[in-house]
Amino acid sequence: MYLLDSHAAEHAAHHHGALQEFFVNLFCKLFGVEDGNPLAEIPAHFLYDLLRTFLIFIIVLSVVSFLKTYIPVASVRKSLLKVNRYIAIVIAAFAGILSSTCICTNVPLFLGFLAFGIPVHLAMTYLIAASMVNITSLLSMAAITDIRFTAVYTGVCLLMTIVAGIILSFIDGEKYIYRDRISAGALDPDRRPTVSERWGYALHETKHTLRDQWVYIVIGVALSALINGFVNLDFAEKISSFGFWGVLGVTVLGLVLHTDVVSVLPVVSALLRVGVPYGMLIALITSLAFFSIPMVIMVKKTVSLRYVAYSWVILFALILITGQVLLVVT
């Protein structure tokens, strides 16, 4: 932790938008401090990022959820059964981009794929992509961080997902599926919903996801504000010096904790500003987003824990390798 005065000059040089500048001036007057003092910067940053993150999240999730109702899920399932193994893996990975941010939606879809006779490695490829690179997370990331980081993150995650899918395709996954416990249910709607019903679904999904994630978003924004106030480039240099062990540390952290990509974006944005390397940030996001005890609990009645363990080990190794490569090339 660094002294407040040493950061006052640093923060004074920060460029603020009109709304953030208003918050800074407000807290400067409230606490009787000068512009650039962390006592004003931290609460101003917290309020500004909290409003921005929630606004982006609600708008993007609502629009994406509405548009998803036009995607012919049944056609996607059928196409996966007809094409070449490797093309099917790529399709499954890109299908994950069109998914929800919430595992409560993605896991039932994963089980729906299995019920429809989709090979388990394709269903798992979809679930991996849905966890790390769904469209809501990517659009929010582009708005909260920057386009370059978002592009690198998207490319890296798709590559990891496809490689994981290919490796899993060589495992006889069908013997780890409890087919007698799978019910297809109402996988395909009998009629086309009206526009009003589509928006009703979109708003319901937004409300449901927000209810589950708002606490994590607030915590993420609070950490971001503290980083903005007390962390500088020296800290980033120290973090970077850990190299492989730093990547290993943040990946292990993801095994213990779990959150969706959007909730951790404020922290990522703050760490990007102080120069923390892409390798560590992407390892942190992907591990937090994919490794999930709730997901294991939801699928264990249908999928053997041994198969889930295979997917975890593969992703863990891929995240470590990718993080290390990014440390070298970025």
Secondary structure by P-SEA (a helix, b strand, c coil): ccccccaaaaaaaccccaaaaaaaaaaaaaacccccccaaaaaaaaaaaaaaaaaaaaaaaaaaaaaacccaaaaaaaaaacccaaaaaaaaaaaaaaccccaaaaaaaaaaaaaacccaaaaaaaaaaaacccaaaaaaaaacccaaaaaaaaaaaaaaaaaaaaaaaaccccccccccccccccccccccccaaaaaaaaaaaaaaaaaacaaaaaaaaaaaaaaaccccaaaaaaaaacaaaaaaaaaaaaaacccccccaaaaaaaaaaacccaaaaaaaaaaaacccaaaaaaccccccaaaaaaaaaaaaaaaaaaaaaaaccc
